[in-house]
Amino acid sequence: MFLQRKRSMPSHSDLPGTIKRKKLIKALKRFDFSIDKSGGEGSHYKISCPGTNKIITIPKRIDKDVLYYLIKDIEKYNNVKWEDIQNKL
């Protein structure tokens, strides 16, 4: 009998094709992330993780690949999982 371990990161097929930045930022605000709309390069936003103050850059266009790496950073620095973010979208 094989034991299945729960993956912390979703696979690419589990992620939506694109996601609106406004929607993602709204969900992250519910986890107390602070948003700096003027701090990024060009049209990028910066979010800082509560507790660690680690800065993550959010681009204007968020496709599957970008979302995967954003989730990876968010999970690494703040332990917020994709499932948690999905519930707040």
Beta strands, then each sheet from edge to edge (+ up, - down):
strand 1: 18-20
strand 2: 34-36
strand 3: 45-48
strand 4: 55-58
strand 5: 61-63
sheet 1: 1+ 5-
sheet 2: 2+ 3- 4+
end
